[in-house]
Amino acid sequence: MAERIVSIGLLTRSDLQLLGQGFQRHFPITQDDSFSDLLAKLDTLAADTFVGEEKRVAEKE
């Protein structure tokens, strides 16, 4: 049985370096403005906006 995806992330090059060579399932994107509005809105969210979300999702399973 395949594992189900539980997270999607937007990573910087530094993030990938921290994760190391063992992290192979990433899909590089080219620099363009296709998602600039969305990324700008995400940048305005406080880091603690999603605290507790993991617990809520786990409770549904």
N, CA, C, O and CB atoms as a CASP TS submission, in Angstrom:
PFRMAT TS
TARGET T0000
AUTHOR 0000-0000-0000
METHOD Language model
MODEL 1
PARENT N/A
ATOM      1  N   MET     1       0.846  -1.180   0.000  1.00  0.00           N
ATOM      2  CA  MET     1       0.000   0.000   0.000  1.00  0.00           C
ATOM      3  C   MET     1       0.888   1.238   0.000  1.00  0.00           C
ATOM      4  O   MET     1       1.795   1.353   0.824  1.00  0.00           O
ATOM      5  CB  MET     1      -0.960   0.001   1.221  1.00  0.00           C
ATOM      6  N   ALA     2       0.637   2.145  -0.900  1.00  0.00           N
ATOM      7  CA  ALA     2       1.417   3.379  -0.995  1.00  0.00           C
ATOM      8  C   ALA     2       1.067   4.304   0.169  1.00  0.00           C
ATOM      9  O   ALA     2      -0.082   4.377   0.603  1.00  0.00           O
ATOM     10  CB  ALA     2       1.160   4.089  -2.350  1.00  0.00           C
ATOM     11  N   GLU     3       2.073   4.998   0.655  1.00  0.00           N
ATOM     12  CA  GLU     3       1.828   5.970   1.713  1.00  0.00           C
ATOM     13  C   GLU     3       1.081   7.154   1.141  1.00  0.00           C
ATOM     14  O   GLU     3       1.283   7.521  -0.017  1.00  0.00           O
ATOM     15  CB  GLU     3       3.147   6.424   2.369  1.00  0.00           C
ATOM     16  N   ARG     4       0.225   7.751   1.937  1.00  0.00           N
ATOM     17  CA  ARG     4      -0.514   8.913   1.450  1.00  0.00           C
ATOM     18  C   ARG     4       0.274  10.172   1.779  1.00  0.00           C
ATOM     19  O   ARG     4       0.970  10.226   2.793  1.00  0.00           O
ATOM     20  CB  ARG     4      -1.940   8.974   2.071  1.00  0.00           C
ATOM     21  N   ILE     5       0.168  11.166   0.940  1.00  0.00           N
ATOM     22  CA  ILE     5       0.860  12.433   1.128  1.00  0.00           C
ATOM     23  C   ILE     5       0.216  13.175   2.288  1.00  0.00           C
ATOM     24  O   ILE     5      -1.006  13.309   2.347  1.00  0.00           O
ATOM     25  CB  ILE     5       0.825  13.290  -0.167  1.00  0.00           C
ATOM     26  N   VAL     6       1.040  13.654   3.208  1.00  0.00           N
ATOM     27  CA  VAL     6       0.531  14.390   4.362  1.00  0.00           C
ATOM     28  C   VAL     6       1.046  15.823   4.417  1.00  0.00           C
ATOM     29  O   VAL     6       0.641  16.595   5.287  1.00  0.00           O
ATOM     30  CB  VAL     6       0.904  13.670   5.632  1.00  0.00           C
ATOM     31  N   SER     7       1.944  16.186   3.489  1.00  0.00           N
ATOM     32  CA  SER     7       2.491  17.534   3.525  1.00  0.00           C
ATOM     33  C   SER     7       3.060  17.926   2.169  1.00  0.00           C
ATOM     34  O   SER     7       3.599  17.100   1.434  1.00  0.00           O
ATOM     35  CB  SER     7       3.568  17.642   4.601  1.00  0.00           C
ATOM     36  N   ILE     8       2.925  19.195   1.864  1.00  0.00           N
ATOM     37  CA  ILE     8       3.547  19.788   0.681  1.00  0.00           C
ATOM     38  C   ILE     8       4.252  21.040   1.176  1.00  0.00           C
ATOM     39  O   ILE     8       3.685  21.800   1.961  1.00  0.00           O
ATOM     40  CB  ILE     8       2.486  20.113  -0.468  1.00  0.00           C
ATOM     41  N   GLY     9       5.474  21.262   0.729  1.00  0.00           N
ATOM     42  CA  GLY     9       6.212  22.422   1.216  1.00  0.00           C
ATOM     43  C   GLY     9       6.833  23.237   0.104  1.00  0.00           C
ATOM     44  O   GLY     9       7.114  22.731  -0.983  1.00  0.00           O
ATOM     45  N   LEU    10       7.041  24.493   0.393  1.00  0.00           N
ATOM     46  CA  LEU    10       7.767  25.390  -0.496  1.00  0.00           C
ATOM     47  C   LEU    10       9.128  25.601   0.141  1.00  0.00           C
ATOM     48  O   LEU    10       9.230  26.216   1.202  1.00  0.00           O
ATOM     49  CB  LEU    10       7.001  26.760  -0.721  1.00  0.00           C
ATOM     50  N   LEU    11      10.170  25.098  -0.495  1.00  0.00           N
ATOM     51  CA  LEU    11      11.499  25.094   0.093  1.00  0.00           C
ATOM     52  C   LEU    11      12.458  26.003  -0.649  1.00  0.00           C
ATOM     53  O   LEU    11      12.368  26.167  -1.866  1.00  0.00           O
ATOM     54  CB  LEU    11      12.045  23.696   0.124  1.00  0.00           C
ATOM     55  N   THR    12      13.378  26.590   0.103  1.00  0.00           N
ATOM     56  CA  THR    12      14.461  27.357  -0.499  1.00  0.00           C
ATOM     57  C   THR    12      15.636  26.415  -0.731  1.00  0.00           C
ATOM     58  O   THR    12      15.625  25.273  -0.270  1.00  0.00           O
ATOM     59  CB  THR    12      14.874  28.569   0.405  1.00  0.00           C
ATOM     60  N   ARG    13      16.630  26.889  -1.433  1.00  0.00           N
ATOM     61  CA  ARG    13      17.846  26.075  -1.612  1.00  0.00           C
ATOM     62  C   ARG    13      18.464  25.729  -0.270  1.00  0.00           C
ATOM     63  O   ARG    13      18.953  24.616  -0.072  1.00  0.00           O
ATOM     64  CB  ARG    13      18.876  26.815  -2.488  1.00  0.00           C
ATOM     65  N   SER    14      18.444  26.685   0.656  1.00  0.00           N
ATOM     66  CA  SER    14      18.980  26.433   1.997  1.00  0.00           C
ATOM     67  C   SER    14      18.213  25.324   2.703  1.00  0.00           C
ATOM     68  O   SER    14      18.805  24.487   3.385  1.00  0.00           O
ATOM     69  CB  SER    14      18.937  27.710   2.836  1.00  0.00           C
ATOM     70  N   ASP    15      16.895  25.321   2.538  1.00  0.00           N
ATOM     71  CA  ASP    15      16.073  24.263   3.134  1.00  0.00           C
ATOM     72  C   ASP    15      16.502  22.900   2.600  1.00  0.00           C
ATOM     73  O   ASP    15      16.669  21.952   3.368  1.00  0.00           O
ATOM     74  CB  ASP    15      14.573  24.506   2.843  1.00  0.00           C
ATOM     75  N   LEU    16      16.679  22.805   1.285  1.00  0.00           N
ATOM     76  CA  LEU    16      17.090  21.531   0.680  1.00  0.00           C
ATOM     77  C   LEU    16      18.462  21.089   1.176  1.00  0.00           C
ATOM     78  O   LEU    16      18.697  19.902   1.398  1.00  0.00           O
ATOM     79  CB  LEU    16      17.106  21.650  -0.845  1.00  0.00           C
ATOM     80  N   GLN    17      19.369  22.056   1.349  1.00  0.00           N
ATOM     81  CA  GLN    17      20.700  21.716   1.862  1.00  0.00           C
ATOM     82  C   GLN    17      20.597  21.174   3.281  1.00  0.00           C
ATOM     83  O   GLN    17      21.298  20.225   3.632  1.00  0.00           O
ATOM     84  CB  GLN    17      21.630  22.946   1.827  1.00  0.00           C
ATOM     85  N   LEU    18      19.735  21.765   4.099  1.00  0.00           N
ATOM     86  CA  LEU    18      19.549  21.284   5.471  1.00  0.00           C
ATOM     87  C   LEU    18      18.964  19.870   5.498  1.00  0.00           C
ATOM     88  O   LEU    18      19.329  19.060   6.350  1.00  0.00           O
ATOM     89  CB  LEU    18      18.637  22.240   6.247  1.00  0.00           C
ATOM     90  N   LEU    19      18.068  19.582   4.576  1.00  0.00           N
ATOM     91  CA  LEU    19      17.464  18.254   4.520  1.00  0.00           C
ATOM     92  C   LEU    19      18.466  17.198   4.077  1.00  0.00           C
ATOM     93  O   LEU    19      18.342  16.030   4.444  1.00  0.00           O
ATOM     94  CB  LEU    19      16.271  18.259   3.580  1.00  0.00           C
ATOM     95  N   GLY    20      19.448  17.596   3.298  1.00  0.00           N
ATOM     96  CA  GLY    20      20.522  16.691   2.912  1.00  0.00           C
ATOM     97  C   GLY    20      20.210  15.808   1.721  1.00  0.00           C
ATOM     98  O   GLY    20      19.138  15.897   1.123  1.00  0.00           O
ATOM     99  N   GLN    21      21.157  14.961   1.392  1.00  0.00           N
ATOM    100  CA  GLN    21      21.068  14.093   0.218  1.00  0.00           C
ATOM    101  C   GLN    21      19.978  13.041   0.322  1.00  0.00           C
ATOM    102  O   GLN    21      19.536  12.506  -0.695  1.00  0.00           O
ATOM    103  CB  GLN    21      22.379  13.419  -0.007  1.00  0.00           C
ATOM    104  N   GLY    22      19.543  12.741   1.527  1.00  0.00           N
ATOM    105  CA  GLY    22      18.493  11.738   1.706  1.00  0.00           C
ATOM    106  C   GLY    22      17.126  12.203   1.235  1.00  0.00           C
ATOM    107  O   GLY    22      16.231  11.386   1.020  1.00  0.00           O
ATOM    108  N   PHE    23      16.959  13.491   1.077  1.00  0.00           N
ATOM    109  CA  PHE    23      15.675  14.036   0.630  1.00  0.00           C
ATOM    110  C   PHE    23      15.699  14.144  -0.885  1.00  0.00           C
ATOM    111  O   PHE    23      16.291  15.072  -1.437  1.00  0.00           O
ATOM    112  CB  PHE    23      15.386  15.426   1.284  1.00  0.00           C
ATOM    113  N   GLN    24      15.062  13.204  -1.551  1.00  0.00           N
ATOM    114  CA  GLN    24      15.130  13.122  -3.011  1.00  0.00           C
ATOM    115  C   GLN    24      13.816  13.453  -3.716  1.00  0.00           C
ATOM    116  O   GLN    24      13.811  13.661  -4.929  1.00  0.00           O
ATOM    117  CB  GLN    24      15.564  11.751  -3.410  1.00  0.00           C
ATOM    118  N   ARG    25      12.717  13.507  -2.992  1.00  0.00           N
ATOM    119  CA  ARG    25      11.423  13.699  -3.660  1.00  0.00           C
ATOM    120  C   ARG    25      11.015  15.160  -3.681  1.00  0.00           C
ATOM    121  O   ARG    25      10.030  15.553  -3.055  1.00  0.00           O
ATOM    122  CB  ARG    25      10.342  12.874  -2.972  1.00  0.00           C
ATOM    123  N   HIS    26      11.772  15.947  -4.396  1.00  0.00           N
ATOM    124  CA  HIS    26      11.390  17.344  -4.587  1.00  0.00           C
ATOM    125  C   HIS    26      11.326  17.625  -6.087  1.00  0.00           C
ATOM    126  O   HIS    26      11.979  16.960  -6.891  1.00  0.00           O
ATOM    127  CB  HIS    26      12.398  18.312  -3.875  1.00  0.00           C
ATOM    128  N   PHE    27      10.544  18.600  -6.430  1.00  0.00           N
ATOM    129  CA  PHE    27      10.332  18.934  -7.832  1.00  0.00           C
ATOM    130  C   PHE    27      10.685  20.401  -8.032  1.00  0.00           C
ATOM    131  O   PHE    27       9.889  21.278  -7.697  1.00  0.00           O
ATOM    132  CB  PHE    27       8.861  18.644  -8.271  1.00  0.00           C
ATOM    133  N   PRO    28      11.860  20.680  -8.570  1.00  0.00           N
ATOM    134  CA  PRO    28      12.292  22.068  -8.764  1.00  0.00           C
ATOM    135  C   PRO    28      11.334  22.843  -9.671  1.00  0.00           C
ATOM    136  O   PRO    28      10.742  22.284 -10.595  1.00  0.00           O
ATOM    137  CB  PRO    28      13.702  22.102  -9.354  1.00  0.00           C
ATOM    138  N   ILE    29      11.196  24.121  -9.393  1.00  0.00           N
ATOM    139  CA  ILE    29      10.368  24.986 -10.226  1.00  0.00           C
ATOM    140  C   ILE    29      11.232  26.096 -10.803  1.00  0.00           C
ATOM    141  O   ILE    29      12.258  26.467 -10.231  1.00  0.00           O
ATOM    142  CB  ILE    29       9.182  25.574  -9.415  1.00  0.00           C
ATOM    143  N   THR    30      10.803  26.616 -11.939  1.00  0.00           N
ATOM    144  CA  THR    30      11.533  27.722 -12.545  1.00  0.00           C
ATOM    145  C   THR    30      11.026  29.030 -11.947  1.00  0.00           C
ATOM    146  O   THR    30       9.888  29.122 -11.485  1.00  0.00           O
ATOM    147  CB  THR    30      11.374  27.719 -14.095  1.00  0.00           C
ATOM    148  N   GLN    31      11.882  30.021 -11.966  1.00  0.00           N
ATOM    149  CA  GLN    31      11.505  31.337 -11.438  1.00  0.00           C
ATOM    150  C   GLN    31      10.623  32.051 -12.449  1.00  0.00           C
ATOM    151  O   GLN    31      11.063  32.348 -13.560  1.00  0.00           O
ATOM    152  CB  GLN    31      12.762  32.192 -11.111  1.00  0.00           C
ATOM    153  N   ASP    32       9.402  32.323 -12.079  1.00  0.00           N
ATOM    154  CA  ASP    32       8.507  33.133 -12.895  1.00  0.00           C
ATOM    155  C   ASP    32       7.498  33.798 -11.973  1.00  0.00           C
ATOM    156  O   ASP    32       7.561  33.615 -10.757  1.00  0.00           O
ATOM    157  CB  ASP    32       7.792  32.273 -13.986  1.00  0.00           C
ATOM    158  N   ASP    33       6.589  34.550 -12.519  1.00  0.00           N
ATOM    159  CA  ASP    33       5.629  35.279 -11.698  1.00  0.00           C
ATOM    160  C   ASP    33       4.256  34.608 -11.632  1.00  0.00           C
ATOM    161  O   ASP    33       3.282  35.233 -11.212  1.00  0.00           O
ATOM    162  CB  ASP    33       5.478  36.676 -12.224  1.00  0.00           C
ATOM    163  N   SER    34       4.173  33.363 -12.037  1.00  0.00           N
ATOM    164  CA  SER    34       2.883  32.674 -12.057  1.00  0.00           C
ATOM    165  C   SER    34       2.205  32.632 -10.692  1.00  0.00           C
ATOM    166  O   SER    34       0.980  32.722 -10.603  1.00  0.00           O
ATOM    167  CB  SER    34       3.066  31.272 -12.566  1.00  0.00           C
ATOM    168  N   PHE    35       2.995  32.495  -9.633  1.00  0.00           N
ATOM    169  CA  PHE    35       2.428  32.354  -8.302  1.00  0.00           C
ATOM    170  C   PHE    35       2.834  33.494  -7.369  1.00  0.00           C
ATOM    171  O   PHE    35       2.712  33.363  -6.151  1.00  0.00           O
ATOM    172  CB  PHE    35       2.846  31.034  -7.708  1.00  0.00           C
ATOM    173  N   SER    36       3.310  34.598  -7.914  1.00  0.00           N
ATOM    174  CA  SER    36       3.822  35.684  -7.070  1.00  0.00           C
ATOM    175  C   SER    36       2.748  36.236  -6.124  1.00  0.00           C
ATOM    176  O   SER    36       3.053  36.544  -4.971  1.00  0.00           O
ATOM    177  CB  SER    36       4.366  36.812  -7.945  1.00  0.00           C
ATOM    178  N   ASP    37       1.505  36.368  -6.585  1.00  0.00           N
ATOM    179  CA  ASP    37       0.436  36.865  -5.713  1.00  0.00           C
ATOM    180  C   ASP    37       0.174  35.896  -4.560  1.00  0.00           C
ATOM    181  O   ASP    37       0.042  36.310  -3.408  1.00  0.00           O
ATOM    182  CB  ASP    37      -0.857  37.086  -6.521  1.00  0.00           C
ATOM    183  N   LEU    38       0.101  34.611  -4.880  1.00  0.00           N
ATOM    184  CA  LEU    38      -0.134  33.602  -3.851  1.00  0.00           C
ATOM    185  C   LEU    38       1.015  33.572  -2.843  1.00  0.00           C
ATOM    186  O   LEU    38       0.779  33.542  -1.635  1.00  0.00           O
ATOM    187  CB  LEU    38      -0.314  32.219  -4.491  1.00  0.00           C
ATOM    188  N   LEU    39       2.244  33.580  -3.328  1.00  0.00           N
ATOM    189  CA  LEU    39       3.395  33.541  -2.429  1.00  0.00           C
ATOM    190  C   LEU    39       3.457  34.785  -1.547  1.00  0.00           C
ATOM    191  O   LEU    39       3.821  34.687  -0.375  1.00  0.00           O
ATOM    192  CB  LEU    39       4.688  33.406  -3.231  1.00  0.00           C
ATOM    193  N   ALA    40       3.114  35.929  -2.076  1.00  0.00           N
ATOM    194  CA  ALA    40       3.097  37.160  -1.284  1.00  0.00           C
ATOM    195  C   ALA    40       2.077  37.053  -0.153  1.00  0.00           C
ATOM    196  O   ALA    40       2.346  37.490   0.966  1.00  0.00           O
ATOM    197  CB  ALA    40       2.778  38.377  -2.178  1.00  0.00           C
ATOM    198  N   LYS    41       0.914  36.477  -0.436  1.00  0.00           N
ATOM    199  CA  LYS    41      -0.110  36.302   0.604  1.00  0.00           C
ATOM    200  C   LYS    41       0.348  35.293   1.650  1.00  0.00           C
ATOM    201  O   LYS    41       0.129  35.504   2.843  1.00  0.00           O
ATOM    202  CB  LYS    41      -1.444  35.847  -0.021  1.00  0.00           C
ATOM    203  N   LEU    42       0.979  34.202   1.226  1.00  0.00           N
ATOM    204  CA  LEU    42       1.487  33.210   2.169  1.00  0.00           C
ATOM    205  C   LEU    42       2.557  33.802   3.073  1.00  0.00           C
ATOM    206  O   LEU    42       2.632  33.463   4.254  1.00  0.00           O
ATOM    207  CB  LEU    42       2.045  32.005   1.423  1.00  0.00           C
ATOM    208  N   ASP    43       3.379  34.682   2.527  1.00  0.00           N
ATOM    209  CA  ASP    43       4.427  35.327   3.317  1.00  0.00           C
ATOM    210  C   ASP    43       3.861  36.204   4.423  1.00  0.00           C
ATOM    211  O   ASP    43       4.549  36.460   5.411  1.00  0.00           O
ATOM    212  CB  ASP    43       5.316  36.155   2.420  1.00  0.00           C
ATOM    213  N   THR    44       2.626  36.670   4.283  1.00  0.00           N
ATOM    214  CA  THR    44       2.035  37.534   5.308  1.00  0.00           C
ATOM    215  C   THR    44       1.441  36.749   6.476  1.00  0.00           C
ATOM    216  O   THR    44       1.146  37.329   7.521  1.00  0.00           O
ATOM    217  CB  THR    44       0.963  38.400   4.690  1.00  0.00           C
ATOM    218  N   LEU    45       1.265  35.447   6.314  1.00  0.00           N
ATOM    219  CA  LEU    45       0.701  34.626   7.386  1.00  0.00           C
ATOM    220  C   LEU    45       1.711  34.454   8.507  1.00  0.00           C
ATOM    221  O   LEU    45       2.906  34.283   8.267  1.00  0.00           O
ATOM    222  CB  LEU    45       0.264  33.252   6.850  1.00  0.00           C
ATOM    223  N   ALA    46       1.222  34.502   9.708  1.00  0.00           N
ATOM    224  CA  ALA    46       2.086  34.252  10.862  1.00  0.00           C
ATOM    225  C   ALA    46       2.479  32.783  10.883  1.00  0.00           C
ATOM    226  O   ALA    46       1.715  31.918  10.456  1.00  0.00           O
ATOM    227  CB  ALA    46       1.380  34.649  12.187  1.00  0.00           C
ATOM    228  N   ALA    47       3.661  32.515  11.377  1.00  0.00           N
ATOM    229  CA  ALA    47       4.159  31.141  11.416  1.00  0.00           C
ATOM    230  C   ALA    47       3.269  30.243  12.258  1.00  0.00           C
ATOM    231  O   ALA    47       3.217  29.038  12.014  1.00  0.00           O
ATOM    232  CB  ALA    47       5.576  31.112  11.957  1.00  0.00           C
ATOM    233  N   ASP    48       2.574  30.787  13.231  1.00  0.00           N
ATOM    234  CA  ASP    48       1.742  29.965  14.104  1.00  0.00           C
ATOM    235  C   ASP    48       0.305  29.820  13.602  1.00  0.00           C
ATOM    236  O   ASP    48      -0.541  29.285  14.318  1.00  0.00           O
ATOM    237  CB  ASP    48       1.732  30.551  15.489  1.00  0.00           C
ATOM    238  N   THR    49       0.018  30.281  12.395  1.00  0.00           N
ATOM    239  CA  THR    49      -1.330  30.195  11.841  1.00  0.00           C
ATOM    240  C   THR    49      -1.840  28.759  11.800  1.00  0.00           C
ATOM    241  O   THR    49      -3.028  28.516  12.009  1.00  0.00           O
ATOM    242  CB  THR    49      -1.358  30.790  10.448  1.00  0.00           C
ATOM    243  N   PHE    50      -0.955  27.815  11.532  1.00  0.00           N
ATOM    244  CA  PHE    50      -1.371  26.434  11.336  1.00  0.00           C
ATOM    245  C   PHE    50      -1.093  25.544  12.533  1.00  0.00           C
ATOM    246  O   PHE    50      -1.213  24.324  12.428  1.00  0.00           O
ATOM    247  CB  PHE    50      -0.693  25.871  10.137  1.00  0.00           C
ATOM    248  N   VAL    51      -0.724  26.121  13.667  1.00  0.00           N
ATOM    249  CA  VAL    51      -0.487  25.326  14.871  1.00  0.00           C
ATOM    250  C   VAL    51      -1.792  24.640  15.252  1.00  0.00           C
ATOM    251  O   VAL    51      -2.843  25.279  15.301  1.00  0.00           O
ATOM    252  CB  VAL    51       0.048  26.215  16.049  1.00  0.00           C
ATOM    253  N   GLY    52      -1.727  23.369  15.513  1.00  0.00           N
ATOM    254  CA  GLY    52      -2.906  22.595  15.861  1.00  0.00           C
ATOM    255  C   GLY    52      -3.533  21.895  14.674  1.00  0.00           C
ATOM    256  O   GLY    52      -4.334  20.978  14.856  1.00  0.00           O
ATOM    257  N   GLU    53      -3.192  22.300  13.470  1.00  0.00           N
ATOM    258  CA  GLU    53      -3.752  21.677  12.273  1.00  0.00           C
ATOM    259  C   GLU    53      -3.386  20.205  12.205  1.00  0.00           C
ATOM    260  O   GLU    53      -4.219  19.375  11.842  1.00  0.00           O
ATOM    261  CB  GLU    53      -3.266  22.396  11.016  1.00  0.00           C
ATOM    262  N   GLU    54      -2.154  19.875  12.550  1.00  0.00           N
ATOM    263  CA  GLU    54      -1.707  18.478  12.497  1.00  0.00           C
ATOM    264  C   GLU    54      -2.549  17.617  13.426  1.00  0.00           C
ATOM    265  O   GLU    54      -2.924  16.501  13.066  1.00  0.00           O
ATOM    266  CB  GLU    54      -0.214  18.366  12.875  1.00  0.00           C
ATOM    267  N   LYS    55      -2.846  18.116  14.603  1.00  0.00           N
ATOM    268  CA  LYS    55      -3.667  17.363  15.566  1.00  0.00           C
ATOM    269  C   LYS    55      -5.080  17.182  15.013  1.00  0.00           C
ATOM    270  O   LYS    55      -5.648  16.095  15.117  1.00  0.00           O
ATOM    271  CB  LYS    55      -3.714  18.090  16.946  1.00  0.00           C
ATOM    272  N   ARG    56      -5.655  18.243  14.423  1.00  0.00           N
ATOM    273  CA  ARG    56      -7.001  18.155  13.883  1.00  0.00           C
ATOM    274  C   ARG    56      -7.098  17.125  12.768  1.00  0.00           C
ATOM    275  O   ARG    56      -8.060  16.361  12.698  1.00  0.00           O
ATOM    276  CB  ARG    56      -7.446  19.506  13.377  1.00  0.00           C
ATOM    277  N   VAL    57      -6.091  17.110  11.893  1.00  0.00           N
ATOM    278  CA  VAL    57      -6.065  16.148  10.794  1.00  0.00           C
ATOM    279  C   VAL    57      -5.930  14.734  11.342  1.00  0.00           C
ATOM    280  O   VAL    57      -6.618  13.824  10.879  1.00  0.00           O
ATOM    281  CB  VAL    57      -4.910  16.462   9.820  1.00  0.00           C
ATOM    282  N   ALA    58      -5.054  14.537  12.320  1.00  0.00           N
ATOM    283  CA  ALA    58      -4.844  13.210  12.902  1.00  0.00           C
ATOM    284  C   ALA    58      -6.127  12.689  13.558  1.00  0.00           C
ATOM    285  O   ALA    58      -6.404  11.491  13.513  1.00  0.00           O
ATOM    286  CB  ALA    58      -3.701  13.253  13.934  1.00  0.00           C
ATOM    287  N   GLU    59      -6.900  13.580  14.160  1.00  0.00           N
ATOM    288  CA  GLU    59      -8.143  13.166  14.813  1.00  0.00           C
ATOM    289  C   GLU    59      -9.167  12.670  13.818  1.00  0.00           C
ATOM    290  O   GLU    59     -10.008  11.838  14.160  1.00  0.00           O
ATOM    291  CB  GLU    59      -8.725  14.311  15.609  1.00  0.00           C
ATOM    292  N   LYS    60      -9.113  13.171  12.573  1.00  0.00           N
ATOM    293  CA  LYS    60     -10.066  12.748  11.541  1.00  0.00           C
ATOM    294  C   LYS    60      -9.742  11.344  11.026  1.00  0.00           C
ATOM    295  O   LYS    60     -10.628  10.660  10.513  1.00  0.00           O
ATOM    296  CB  LYS    60     -10.065  13.747  10.375  1.00  0.00           C
ATOM    297  N   GLU    61      -8.507  10.912  11.153  1.00  0.00           N
ATOM    298  CA  GLU    61      -8.073   9.622  10.576  1.00  0.00           C
ATOM    299  C   GLU    61      -8.538   8.442  11.373  1.00  0.00           C
ATOM    300  O   GLU    61      -8.251   7.301  11.011  1.00  0.00           O
ATOM    301  CB  GLU    61      -6.580   9.572  10.465  1.00  0.00           C
TER
END
